[in-house]
Amino acid sequence: MAANGTGPITLPSRDRMSPGPPSPGIPLTPGYAARTANPLSTKLTSVLSTSYVDSEFREALALLDERGVTNSAETRRRLRLDVQKEVIDSNGEIIAEFGRVAEQLKRIGATIDKLNKNYQEMKSHVTAAHEATSSTLEEADALMTQRRNVETKQQLLKAFHEHFVLSGDEVTSLTSTAELVDDRFFAALSKAKLIRKDCEILLGFENQTLGLDVMEQTSKNLNLAFQKLYRWIQKEFKTLNLENPQINSSVRRALRVLAERPSLFQNCLDFFAEAREHILSNSFYLALTGTSASGAKDHSVKPIELAAHDPLRYVGDMLAWTHSATVSEREALEVLFVSDGNEIARGMQEGRENEPWQLMVDDAGEPFEFDAIRALNDLVDRDVSGVARILRQRVEQVIQTNEETILAYKLANLLNFYRLTFSKLLGDHSVLLEGVAHLESEALRQFRSLMRDHIATLQGEFQHPASDLGPPDFFQDALEQLTAIMKTYETSISSTDDREADFQPIMAESFEPFISGCEYMSKNMSGPSGSIFFINCLLAAKAAISPFDFTQQRVKQLQSTIDEHTRKLVESQYSFFRTESALEPLLTSLRPLRENNKEDVIKMRQLEALRPEALTAASQDLDDFLPSAVMDAMENVKHLQDARLAREITEDAADRFCADFEHVEEMLVFADEMAAEQQDGSGDGIRDEVPSFRTLFLRTTGEVRVLLS
C-alpha cells in the first residue's frame, strides 16, 4: 500500500500459496529450511505474520469493504492496476490545481507592482506637501502647546480659587450678622479653617506673598466668624430653655466650634453662669417667699417659709430644693460636656495652640487636658452659687437661733447627708459643698455649745443622788437625748467606713460628761452604795446604747466597768458574811495555817479565837446569823436595780465564805485527830477532860451551804 493509504495492495493468491510452516511437532530438516528461503515464502510469511490489530491493516480491509471487492482471482489481479490508476488521476488533479494557483500568483504580483508604483507617487506628493506645510505645522504645534499650558493654568487657577478662596456668599455667611448661624455658616467656617491650614504649603515656596495674602484674608474672616458665633451664642443663652432635656443642637455645635477660641469660649461660659445664677437665685427666692425678686406674687407657689413651721423641716425643704435644682441643672447641661466632651477637648487644645498667651497661663508646664466632667461640675457649681449664698444665710440664722440640743444635732446630721450627696454630685471642690460643710460644722458647734451649757446647769445636781440609788434624773434625760441622737445617726449616711469612730465625738459630748458626773457622785458615797449607784447608772447606759451597732466598743467598756464594781460588791458582801457571822477572828487566825501540818496544829492551841469559851460564843453567833444571813445580805444590795446581778453577787460572796468555813472545819477536824492520837499514845486518861474543837463548834460546811443557798 502506498504511503497515503491509497496505493496498490498486493495480496497473494491462495493457489500460489505454499504450504504453511510445519507444525510445531515436526522437526525441521536442513533440506526443508533451504526450500523455504525463496521470496515468495518470505512474503507469505510476512503476510501471515501481520497482526490483525494493526491500524493500517484494518484501514486497508475497511477500504476493500467499501469498494465491495470480492475475493476472486480476477479481482486480485486488477486490484493493483485500479489502485495505481486512481493514484495517477489524483496526482493529475493536484497538478491542475497548482497551475491555477500559479495563475493567481501572477495576477497578485501584477497588482503589487501597481500598488508600489502608486505608493511611490503618493510618497512623492506627501513629501512635497510636508515640505510646503512644515512651517505651518510647527506654528500650530507651538500654539497647541501654549493652549495646553493655558488650560493647565486655568485648571490650576480654578482649583486654587475653589480651595483657597472663599466665595462671596461664604464670606457673607461668615461675617454678616444678618445671616443666620446655620449649616452654611459652619460649612464656610470649616472651609476657612482648612484654607488656613493648607496655607502652610504655600508658605513653603520661595515666593510667600500669595500664601501670606491668603492667610491674612482667611484669618480676618475667621476672626469675624468667631466673633459672630460668640455674639450669637450669647443671644441664644438668653432665651435657652434648660427645662427641655434636649438643648438646641445648634447651640451644642456652636459651643464645640467656639472651643477653638478658649478666651471666647470661657467668656460665653461666664456669661451663661452669671445668667443662670441670677435665674436660679430668683427661683429660690420665689420658692422661699412666694414672691419674685421684682415683688410680684406667684399664687401657684407654696412658700417654704410659710409651709415649714419646724426649723428642721424648713432647712430640709431648702436643701431639697437646692438638690433638685442642682440635679436638674446638671442633667440639662450634661449634653454640653459629656456627649461632646472629646470634640470640645480637641477644640480647646487647638485653641491653646492658636492663642499662644493661653500657654503662658500653665505655669506647671503640664500638657493641657480638658476634663468634661470637671468642667460640667464647675459650671453647675457656678450656676447654683447664688442659691448657695442664700441657703447659707438662712440656715446659719436657723442654727444660731436654735436652743434645742437634739434639734441642733438633727440639723447637723441633715447637713451631713446633703454634704455627702453634693460631694457625689459635684465633686469634692465646689462652692455649694463648702457652704454645706461650713453649715454642718456650725450645727455641730452649736450642738456642742448647747450640750456644754446644759452640763453647766446640771453641776448642782451632780451632788445629790436619789435615795433609792437609781440613776439621777439628769442622767435619764441625757440617755433619752442620746437615744434620739443615735436613732438619727443610725439612719444617716456616714462619710467613713468606721461608723463607731465617726460617732465617737458625739458620744464624747452627749454621753461622757454625764457618765463622768455619775462616777464622781459615786466616789463621794460611802460603802457599797457608791458601787450600787454607779452600777445602776452603767446598766441604764448599757441598755440605752446596746441596740446600736456603732456603740459596741463603748458597750464593752461599760461592761468592764460594771464587772469591776461588781467585784467590789462581792468583796463587800463577803466581808459582811465574815463580820456578821462572828467568824472574822477565827477565819483570820486560821487562814495562814496549813492543813495536815503538825506545827500549825500546835499553834492552833495557842490562838485566842480557839479557846473553848471563844469558840462556843462564835458557834452560837453563827447559829443566830445563818437563818437570816442571805436575807440580810440581800438587804445590803436591795437598791441594785438588776435583781439577777444582786443574787449573783450575794451567791459569789456566800461561796467564798463557805470556802473559808470549809478550811476552818478541816483545820478543827485535823486538830482533834492529832489530839486524839497524842492522848491514845500517852494513856494518861486526860482525853475526856479536854473537849474537842468539833464538840464546841458543831456546824459543818454542808449545813452552812444549805443555809446560805
TAWOSUL-V756621 format. One record per residue. N is the residue number from 1. RES is the residue in one letter. PSI is psi as a letter, one per 20 degrees, with the letter a starting at -180 (999 if undefined). OMEGA is omega as a letter, one per 30 degrees, with the letter a starting at -180 (NA if undefined). D_CENTER is the distance of its C-alpha to the mean C-alpha in Angstrom with 1 decimal. Layout:
# TAWOSUL-V756621
N|RES|PSI|OMEGA|D_CENTER  N|RES|PSI|OMEGA|D_CENTER
This chain:
# TAWOSUL-V756621
1|M|q|l|102.9  2|A|r|a|102.1  3|A|h|a|98.8  4|N|j|l|97.5  5|G|i|a|98.3  6|T|j|a|101.4  7|G|r|a|104.1  8|P|q|l|106.9  9|I|p|a|106.3  10|T|o|l|109.2  11|L|p|l|109.3  12|P|p|l|112.2  13|S|q|a|114.5  14|R|h|a|114.8  15|D|i|l|118.6  16|R|i|a|118.0  17|M|p|l|115.4  18|S|r|l|116.6  19|P|q|a|115.8  20|G|r|a|112.3  21|P|q|a|111.4  22|P|q|l|112.7  23|S|q|a|110.7  24|P|i|a|108.6  25|G|i|a|111.0  26|I|p|a|114.0  27|P|q|l|114.3  28|L|p|l|114.8  29|T|r|l|118.2  30|P|h|a|118.9  31|G|h|a|121.3  32|Y|g|l|118.7  33|A|h|a|116.1  34|A|h|a|118.7  35|R|h|a|119.5  36|T|j|a|115.9  37|A|j|a|115.2  38|N|r|a|116.7  39|P|h|a|114.4  40|L|g|l|114.6  41|S|h|l|113.4  42|T|g|a|110.5  43|K|h|l|109.5  44|L|g|l|109.8  45|T|g|l|107.7  46|S|g|a|105.1  47|V|g|a|105.1  48|L|h|a|104.8  49|S|i|l|102.1  50|T|p|a|100.0  51|S|p|a|96.8  52|Y|i|l|96.4  53|V|i|l|92.7  54|D|p|a|93.3  55|S|g|a|91.9  56|E|h|l|94.9  57|F|g|l|97.3  58|R|h|l|95.5  59|E|h|l|95.4  60|A|g|l|99.2  61|L|g|l|99.8  62|A|h|l|97.6  63|L|g|l|99.7  64|L|h|l|102.9  65|D|g|l|101.6  66|E|h|a|100.8  67|R|i|a|104.4  68|G|k|a|105.9  69|V|p|l|108.0  70|T|q|a|110.1  71|N|n|l|110.9  72|S|r|a|114.6  73|A|h|a|117.0  74|E|g|a|117.6  75|T|g|a|114.0  76|R|h|l|113.1  77|R|h|a|115.9  78|R|i|a|114.8  79|L|g|a|111.1  80|R|g|a|111.0  81|L|g|l|113.2  82|D|h|a|111.0  83|V|g|a|107.9  84|Q|h|l|109.5  85|K|g|l|110.8  86|E|h|l|107.3  87|V|g|a|105.9  88|I|g|l|108.6  89|D|g|l|107.9  90|S|g|l|104.2  91|N|h|l|104.9  92|G|g|l|107.2  93|E|h|l|104.6  94|I|g|l|102.1  95|I|h|l|104.7  96|A|g|l|105.3  97|E|g|l|101.6  98|F|h|l|101.4  99|G|g|l|104.4  100|R|h|l|102.5  101|V|h|l|99.5  102|A|h|l|101.8  103|E|g|a|103.1  104|Q|h|l|99.6  105|L|h|l|98.7  106|K|g|l|101.8  107|R|h|l|100.8  108|I|g|l|97.3  109|G|h|l|98.8  110|A|g|l|100.8  111|T|g|a|97.8  112|I|h|l|95.9  113|D|g|l|98.8  114|K|g|l|98.8  115|L|g|l|95.1  116|N|h|a|95.4  117|K|g|l|98.2  118|N|h|l|96.2  119|Y|g|l|93.2  120|Q|g|l|95.3  121|E|g|a|96.7  122|M|h|l|93.3  123|K|g|l|92.0  124|S|g|l|94.8  125|H|g|l|94.1  126|V|g|a|90.4  127|T|g|l|91.2  128|A|g|l|93.5  129|A|h|a|91.0  130|H|g|l|88.2  131|E|h|a|90.5  132|A|h|a|91.3  133|T|j|a|87.6  134|S|g|a|85.8  135|S|g|l|85.8  136|T|h|l|84.5  137|L|h|l|81.7  138|E|g|l|80.7  139|E|g|l|80.5  140|A|h|l|78.5  141|D|g|l|76.1  142|A|g|l|75.6  143|L|h|l|75.0  144|M|g|l|72.5  145|T|g|l|70.6  146|Q|h|l|70.6  147|R|g|l|69.4  148|R|h|l|66.5  149|N|g|l|65.6  150|V|g|l|65.8  151|E|g|l|63.7  152|T|g|l|61.1  153|K|h|l|61.1  154|Q|g|l|60.9  155|Q|g|l|57.8  156|L|g|l|56.3  157|L|g|l|57.2  158|K|g|l|55.8  159|A|g|l|52.5  160|F|g|a|52.3  161|H|g|a|53.1  162|E|h|a|50.5  163|H|h|a|47.8  164|F|i|a|48.7  165|V|p|l|50.5  166|L|q|l|49.1  167|S|r|a|51.4  168|G|g|l|53.1  169|D|h|l|50.9  170|E|g|l|47.7  171|V|g|l|48.9  172|T|g|l|49.9  173|S|h|a|46.5  174|L|g|a|44.8  175|T|h|a|47.1  176|S|p|l|48.9  177|T|i|l|47.4  178|A|h|l|49.4  179|E|q|a|47.3  180|L|q|l|44.0  181|V|n|a|40.6  182|D|a|a|40.0  183|D|h|l|39.2  184|R|h|l|42.4  185|F|g|a|41.4  186|F|h|l|38.0  187|A|g|l|39.8  188|A|h|l|42.4  189|L|g|l|39.9  190|S|g|l|38.1  191|K|g|a|41.5  192|A|g|l|42.5  193|K|h|l|39.4  194|L|h|l|40.1  195|I|g|a|43.7  196|R|h|l|42.9  197|K|g|a|40.7  198|D|i|l|43.4  199|C|i|l|46.0  200|E|h|l|44.8  201|I|g|l|46.7  202|L|h|l|49.9  203|L|i|l|49.7  204|G|i|l|49.8  205|F|r|a|53.5  206|E|g|l|56.5  207|N|o|a|57.4  208|Q|j|a|54.5  209|T|g|a|56.3  210|L|g|a|54.9  211|G|g|l|51.3  212|L|g|a|51.7  213|D|g|a|53.4  214|V|g|a|50.7  215|M|h|l|47.8  216|E|g|a|49.6  217|Q|g|a|50.2  218|T|g|l|46.7  219|S|h|l|45.1  220|K|g|l|47.4  221|N|h|l|46.4  222|L|g|l|42.7  223|N|g|l|43.1  224|L|h|l|45.0  225|A|g|l|42.3  226|F|h|l|39.5  227|Q|g|l|41.8  228|K|g|l|42.4  229|L|h|l|38.8  230|Y|g|l|38.1  231|R|h|a|40.8  232|W|g|l|39.8  233|I|g|l|36.2  234|Q|g|l|37.7  235|K|h|l|40.0  236|E|h|l|37.3  237|F|h|a|35.2  238|K|h|a|38.2  239|T|j|a|38.2  240|L|p|a|34.5  241|N|o|a|33.5  242|L|i|l|30.0  243|E|h|l|30.5  244|N|p|a|30.1  245|P|h|a|26.4  246|Q|o|l|27.4  247|I|q|a|28.7  248|N|p|a|31.6  249|S|h|l|30.5  250|S|h|l|33.3  251|V|g|l|31.9  252|R|g|a|28.5  253|R|g|l|30.3  254|A|h|l|32.6  255|L|h|l|29.9  256|R|g|a|28.3  257|V|g|a|31.7  258|L|i|l|32.7  259|A|i|l|29.7  260|E|i|l|32.0  261|R|n|a|34.2  262|P|h|a|31.9  263|S|g|l|34.7  264|L|h|l|35.5  265|F|g|l|31.9  266|Q|h|l|31.4  267|N|h|l|34.8  268|C|g|l|33.6  269|L|h|l|30.5  270|D|g|l|32.8  271|F|g|a|35.2  272|F|g|a|32.6  273|A|g|l|31.2  274|E|g|l|34.7  275|A|g|a|35.6  276|R|h|l|32.6  277|E|g|l|33.1  278|H|g|a|36.7  279|I|g|a|35.9  280|L|h|l|33.3  281|S|g|l|35.6  282|N|h|l|38.5  283|S|h|l|36.4  284|F|g|l|35.5  285|Y|h|l|39.1  286|L|g|l|40.2  287|A|h|a|37.9  288|L|g|a|39.3  289|T|i|a|43.0  290|G|j|a|43.4  291|T|p|l|45.2  292|S|r|a|43.9  293|A|h|l|44.3  294|S|i|l|47.6  295|G|i|a|49.0  296|A|p|l|48.8  297|K|q|l|48.0  298|D|o|a|45.5  299|H|i|l|46.6  300|S|i|a|43.6  301|V|p|l|41.4  302|K|o|a|41.6  303|P|p|l|41.5  304|I|h|a|39.1  305|E|h|l|41.9  306|L|h|a|44.2  307|A|h|a|41.9  308|A|n|l|40.3  309|H|h|l|43.1  310|D|p|l|41.1  311|P|h|l|39.5  312|L|g|l|36.2  313|R|h|a|36.1  314|Y|g|a|37.1  315|V|g|l|34.3  316|G|h|l|31.8  317|D|h|l|33.0  318|M|g|l|32.7  319|L|h|l|29.1  320|A|g|l|28.2  321|W|g|a|30.0  322|T|g|l|28.2  323|H|g|l|24.7  324|S|g|l|25.7  325|A|h|l|27.1  326|T|g|l|24.1  327|V|g|l|21.8  328|S|g|l|24.4  329|E|g|a|24.8  330|R|g|l|21.2  331|E|h|a|21.0  332|A|h|a|24.3  333|L|i|a|23.4  334|E|h|a|19.9  335|V|h|a|21.6  336|L|h|a|23.3  337|F|h|a|20.5  338|V|g|a|17.4  339|S|h|a|19.2  340|D|k|a|21.6  341|G|h|a|19.7  342|N|g|l|20.5  343|E|g|l|24.1  344|I|h|l|24.5  345|A|g|l|23.1  346|R|g|l|25.5  347|G|g|l|28.3  348|M|g|l|27.7  349|Q|g|l|27.9  350|E|h|l|31.0  351|G|h|l|32.4  352|R|h|l|32.1  353|E|h|l|34.1  354|N|h|l|36.7  355|E|n|a|37.0  356|P|h|a|37.7  357|W|i|l|38.0  358|Q|h|a|34.3  359|L|h|a|33.7  360|M|i|a|36.0  361|V|h|a|33.6  362|D|n|a|31.0  363|D|h|a|32.8  364|A|i|a|30.1  365|G|j|l|30.6  366|E|q|l|26.9  367|P|q|a|25.9  368|F|p|l|25.1  369|E|o|a|21.6  370|F|p|l|21.1  371|D|o|a|17.9  372|A|g|a|17.9  373|I|g|l|15.7  374|R|h|l|17.8  375|A|h|l|20.9  376|L|g|l|20.2  377|N|g|l|19.6  378|D|g|a|22.8  379|L|g|l|24.8  380|V|h|l|23.9  381|D|h|l|24.8  382|R|h|l|28.0  383|D|h|a|28.8  384|V|j|a|28.6  385|S|h|l|30.3  386|G|g|l|33.7  387|V|h|a|32.4  388|A|h|l|30.9  389|R|g|l|34.4  390|I|g|l|36.2  391|L|g|a|33.8  392|R|g|l|34.3  393|Q|g|a|38.1  394|R|g|a|38.3  395|V|h|l|36.1  396|E|h|l|37.9  397|Q|g|l|41.1  398|V|g|a|40.1  399|I|g|a|39.0  400|Q|h|a|42.2  401|T|i|a|44.4  402|N|p|l|42.9  403|E|j|a|45.0  404|E|p|a|43.2  405|T|g|a|41.2  406|I|g|a|39.0  407|L|h|l|38.4  408|A|g|l|37.4  409|Y|h|l|34.7  410|K|h|l|33.5  411|L|g|l|33.2  412|A|g|l|31.3  413|N|h|l|28.9  414|L|g|l|28.5  415|L|h|l|27.8  416|N|g|l|25.3  417|F|g|a|23.4  418|Y|h|l|23.5  419|R|g|l|22.7  420|L|h|l|19.3  421|T|g|l|18.9  422|F|h|l|19.9  423|S|g|l|17.7  424|K|h|a|14.6  425|L|g|a|16.5  426|L|j|a|18.1  427|G|a|a|16.5  428|D|i|a|18.5  429|H|o|l|21.5  430|S|q|a|23.4  431|V|g|a|27.0  432|L|g|l|26.2  433|L|g|l|24.0  434|E|g|l|26.7  435|G|g|l|29.3  436|V|h|l|27.7  437|A|g|l|27.1  438|H|g|l|30.8  439|L|h|l|31.9  440|E|g|l|30.1  441|S|h|l|31.9  442|E|g|l|35.2  443|A|g|l|34.9  444|L|h|l|34.3  445|R|g|l|37.2  446|Q|h|l|39.4  447|F|g|l|38.4  448|R|h|l|39.5  449|S|g|l|42.6  450|L|h|l|43.6  451|M|g|l|43.1  452|R|h|l|45.2  453|D|h|l|47.9  454|H|g|l|47.9  455|I|h|l|48.4  456|A|h|l|51.1  457|T|i|a|53.0  458|L|j|a|52.9  459|Q|h|l|54.5  460|G|h|a|57.8  461|E|i|l|56.5  462|F|i|a|55.3  463|Q|i|a|58.9  464|H|n|l|60.0  465|P|q|l|58.6  466|A|q|a|59.6  467|S|h|l|62.6  468|D|j|l|60.6  469|L|k|l|58.2  470|G|r|l|55.2  471|P|p|a|52.3  472|P|r|a|53.5  473|D|h|a|52.7  474|F|h|l|50.6  475|F|h|l|48.4  476|Q|g|l|48.1  477|D|h|l|47.2  478|A|h|l|44.6  479|L|h|l|43.0  480|E|g|l|42.9  481|Q|g|l|41.3  482|L|h|l|38.8  483|T|g|l|38.0  484|A|h|l|37.3  485|I|g|a|35.0  486|M|h|l|33.1  487|K|h|l|32.7  488|T|g|a|31.3  489|Y|h|a|28.9  490|E|h|a|27.9  491|T|i|a|26.6  492|S|r|l|24.8  493|I|o|a|21.2  494|S|q|l|21.3  495|S|i|a|19.5  496|T|r|l|19.6  497|D|h|a|19.0  498|D|n|a|22.8  499|R|h|a|24.4  500|E|g|l|27.8  501|A|h|l|27.7  502|D|h|a|26.6  503|F|i|a|29.5  504|Q|g|l|32.0  505|P|h|l|33.3  506|I|g|l|34.1  507|M|h|a|36.0  508|A|h|a|37.8  509|E|h|a|39.1  510|S|i|a|39.7  511|F|g|a|40.8  512|E|g|l|41.9  513|P|h|a|44.9  514|F|g|l|46.3  515|I|h|l|46.1  516|S|h|l|47.6  517|G|g|l|50.4  518|C|h|l|51.1  519|E|h|l|51.3  520|Y|g|l|53.7  521|M|h|a|55.8  522|S|h|a|55.9  523|K|h|l|57.1  524|N|j|a|60.1  525|M|q|a|61.2  526|S|q|l|63.7  527|G|b|a|63.6  528|P|i|a|61.0  529|S|h|l|60.5  530|G|g|l|57.9  531|S|g|l|55.8  532|I|g|a|56.3  533|F|g|a|55.3  534|F|h|l|52.2  535|I|h|l|51.2  536|N|g|l|51.5  537|C|g|a|49.2  538|L|h|l|46.7  539|L|g|l|46.8  540|A|g|l|46.2  541|A|g|a|43.3  542|K|g|l|41.8  543|A|h|a|42.2  544|A|h|a|40.5  545|I|i|a|37.3  546|S|h|a|36.9  547|P|i|a|35.1  548|F|p|a|32.0  549|D|i|a|29.4  550|F|j|l|28.9  551|T|j|a|32.6  552|Q|h|l|33.1  553|Q|h|l|33.8  554|R|h|l|36.5  555|V|g|l|37.9  556|K|h|l|38.5  557|Q|g|l|40.2  558|L|g|l|42.4  559|Q|h|l|43.3  560|S|g|l|44.3  561|T|h|l|46.6  562|I|g|l|48.0  563|D|h|a|48.9  564|E|g|a|50.5  565|H|h|l|52.8  566|T|g|l|53.4  567|R|h|l|54.9  568|K|g|l|57.1  569|L|h|l|58.3  570|V|g|l|59.0  571|E|h|l|61.0  572|S|g|l|62.9  573|Q|h|l|63.7  574|Y|g|l|64.8  575|S|h|l|67.1  576|F|g|l|68.5  577|F|g|a|69.4  578|R|g|a|71.2  579|T|g|a|73.0  580|E|h|l|74.1  581|S|i|a|75.2  582|A|j|l|77.6  583|L|j|a|76.3  584|E|g|l|74.7  585|P|g|a|77.8  586|L|g|a|78.1  587|L|h|a|74.3  588|T|h|a|74.3  589|S|h|a|77.4  590|L|i|a|76.3  591|R|g|a|72.6  592|P|i|a|73.5  593|L|q|a|75.9  594|R|q|l|74.9  595|E|q|l|75.8  596|N|k|l|78.3  597|N|o|a|79.5  598|K|h|a|83.2  599|E|g|l|83.2  600|D|h|l|80.8  601|V|h|l|83.0  602|I|h|l|86.1  603|K|h|a|84.2  604|M|h|a|83.6  605|R|h|a|87.3  606|Q|i|a|87.4  607|L|p|l|84.6  608|E|h|a|85.7  609|A|i|a|83.3  610|L|j|l|84.8  611|R|q|a|88.3  612|P|g|a|89.7  613|E|h|l|90.1  614|A|g|a|86.5  615|L|h|l|85.0  616|T|g|l|86.9  617|A|g|l|85.7  618|A|h|l|82.1  619|S|g|l|82.4  620|Q|g|l|83.9  621|D|h|l|81.2  622|L|g|l|78.5  623|D|h|l|80.2  624|D|h|a|80.2  625|F|h|a|76.5  626|L|g|a|74.8  627|P|h|a|75.4  628|S|j|a|73.4  629|A|g|a|71.3  630|V|g|l|68.0  631|M|g|l|68.7  632|D|h|l|69.7  633|A|g|l|66.6  634|M|h|l|64.4  635|E|h|a|66.1  636|N|h|a|64.8  637|V|k|a|61.2  638|K|h|a|61.8  639|H|i|l|59.7  640|L|p|a|56.6  641|Q|i|l|54.5  642|D|n|a|53.0  643|A|h|l|56.0  644|R|g|l|54.3  645|L|h|l|53.6  646|A|g|l|57.2  647|R|g|a|58.5  648|E|h|l|56.4  649|I|g|a|57.6  650|T|g|l|61.2  651|E|g|l|60.9  652|D|g|l|59.4  653|A|g|l|62.3  654|A|h|l|64.8  655|D|g|l|63.5  656|R|g|l|63.9  657|F|g|l|67.5  658|C|h|l|68.3  659|A|h|l|67.2  660|D|g|l|69.5  661|F|h|l|72.3  662|E|h|l|71.9  663|H|g|l|72.5  664|V|g|a|75.6  665|E|g|a|76.9  666|E|h|l|76.5  667|M|g|a|78.2  668|L|g|l|81.1  669|V|g|a|81.5  670|F|h|l|81.5  671|A|g|l|84.0  672|D|h|l|86.4  673|E|g|l|86.1  674|M|h|a|87.0  675|A|h|l|89.9  676|A|h|l|91.2  677|E|h|a|91.2  678|Q|g|a|93.1  679|Q|h|l|95.7  680|D|h|a|96.2  681|G|h|a|96.7  682|S|h|l|99.3  683|G|k|a|101.3  684|D|i|l|102.6  685|G|k|a|101.9  686|I|i|a|100.0  687|R|h|a|96.9  688|D|i|a|98.2  689|E|h|a|98.9  690|V|o|a|95.3  691|P|q|l|92.7  692|S|r|l|89.4  693|F|h|a|86.1  694|R|h|l|84.9  695|T|h|l|88.2  696|L|h|a|87.3  697|F|n|a|83.5  698|L|h|a|83.1  699|R|q|l|79.5  700|T|r|a|77.1  701|T|h|l|73.3  702|G|g|l|72.8  703|E|g|a|74.8  704|V|g|a|72.8  705|R|h|l|69.5  706|V|g|a|70.8  707|L|h|a|72.0  708|L|j|a|68.7  709|S|999|NA|66.4
